[in-house]
């Protein structure tokens, strides 16, 4: 049943606790980050100015854990969930500090997925009627294998997104909002509480990271710790709501809520494979890179990307909630929109020209 007004008031408490704890944690951790050299310096592909502390991920985890303490016991996430989040943060912080090999991080991501599958008993047991031939059920070990691939993919998709101020955080904020809406509509209070806590901690991080003039002197980055945390939490939520018998959101529909990270990941893998390069080798051909190369300022690229996330996610919400489009058509439409997005990526110069002058780079700064 839908969430009522008293429950809305109860939901506000963990959201606010998560927000203020993460906000205070970032402020407190900034000087410590400089002491232990947990900072990001410009150079190579990194074109930001000055040394920036990389403590957003740890601060968001602290906000998450404290906020869960005020969530009603019946709706608190499992121990496996919090253990997986902590594991990703610890290894992510080590990577942010010492630049760990991707081949070492992958087993850790798999371990987090294992905690979800075997610790919480949560896996993809059905793909829905994604091919129009009837619901596709997955038995063991296929359910576990598909879940493992999806979790690792989601973690790395958000990791790839974290290349510009505000991008990964704002994308996660949109996804948390959309999943919160469908969770509330279906009365799925467990995922709903996780979503509102996610909204709180990410909003706090964006205070320090959104591309704005006011925060240039005290900004911070989330680092691999933060991006892997957000990717994992959102993947957990997508699996949870799409596999719940009470949910009206199918696996095909939930893809729309995290569409841009999925499109970016798939196109990046295809692009790098076609060139014979490692899938883990970074490049400068993500959507935000192409927008900036076409003449968008950081704020302009951020605005275009955020608007695209909101538009695609809202379209998926309308198709699923109001038009009640079938799974197969939802999936085909998702793929078609993905092709359109990739085409738009390489028409970034057209998008840049449509932006107001305030969101474009001056010729001297290119």
C-alpha positions, 0 to 999 in steps of 0.5 A, a space after each residue: 500500500 502507498 506510504 501515508 503522511 505519518 510514514 513520510 514524517 518518519 522517513 524524514 528523520 533518517 534522511 536528515 540524520 544522514 545529511 547532517 552526519 555526512 556534512 559534519 564528517 566531510 568537514 571533520 575529515 578534510 584536515 585529516 585527509 591532508 595529514 595522511 595524503 588522501 588528496 587528489 592532485 592535478 596532472 595527466 587526465 586530472 585537470 582540476 585546480 589544487 589539491 582536493 581531499 578524497 573523503 566523500 566516500 567515507 563521509 557518506 558511509 558514516 552518514 549511512 550507518 548512523 542514519 540506519 540507526 534511526 530507521 525502524 528495526 523492521 526496515 533496517 538493512 541486513 548486516 550483509 548490506 552494511 558489511 559489503 558497503 564497509 568493505 567497498 569503502 575500505 578498499 576504495 580508500 586504499 585505492 584512492 591513496 595507493 592506486 590499487 590495480 583493477 585486477 585486485 579490486 575486482 575480487 573485492 567487488 565480487 566479494 561484495 556481491 557474494 555478501 548480497 547473494 549469500 549473506 542477504 539471500 538477494 539475487 536476480 531470480 527472474 528477468 521478467 518477460 523481457 523477450 516477449 516469450 513469457 517470464 524468464 526464471 533463473 535457477 541456481 547457479 544462473 541467478 547467482 552468476 547474473 547477479 554477480 555480473 550485474 553488481 560488478 557492472 554497476 560498481 564499475 559503471 559509477 566508478 567510470 562516471 566519477 570524472 567531473 564535479 557533481 556527476 556521479 553524485 547527481 546521477 545517484 541522486 536522480 536514481 535514488 529519487 526515482 526508486 524512492 517513488 516506485 518503492 513508496 507507490 508499492 509500499 516497499 518500506 525497506 528499499 524506501 528507507 535506504 533511498 531516503 538515506 541515500 538522498 540525504 548523504 548524497 545531498 550532503 556530499 554535493 554541497 562540497 562537490 557540485 560545480 558551483 562558485 561557492 564551494 571552490 575553496 572547500 570542495 572534496 571528491 568522493 573517490 573510488 570509495 564513494 563511487 563504488 559505494 553508490 554503484 553497489 547501493 543502487 544495484 542492491 536497490 534495483 535487484 530488491 525492488 525488481 525481484 519483490 513479488 509486491 513490486 510493479 517495477 520489473 527488471 526491464 523497467 528498473 534499468 531506466 532509473 540508472 540508464 546513463 551509467 549503464 549506457 556509458 559502461 556498455 559503450 565504453 566496453 564496446 569502444 575499448 574492445 573494438 580498439 583492442 585496449 584494456 576495458 580498464 584503461 581510462 580514456 577521455 571519451 565519456 559523455 562529459 568529456 565530449 561535451 567539454 571538448 565541444 565547448 561546454 563549461 563544467 557547469 554546462 556539461 553537468 547540466 546537460 548530463 543531469 537533464 539527460 538522466 532526469 529525462 530518461 528516468 522520468 520517461 521510464 517512470 511514465 512508461 512503467 507506472 502510468 502507461 504500464 508498457 510490457 517488459 519486452 517493449 520497455 527493454 526494446 525502448 531502453 536499447 533504442 534510447 541507448 543508441 540515441 544517447 550514444 549518437 548524441 554523445 558524438 553530436 556534443 558540438 550541437 548540444 553545446 551550441 544550444 546552451 546559453 553563453 554562460 554554460 559555454 567555455 570562452 574560446 581562450 579557455 579551450 
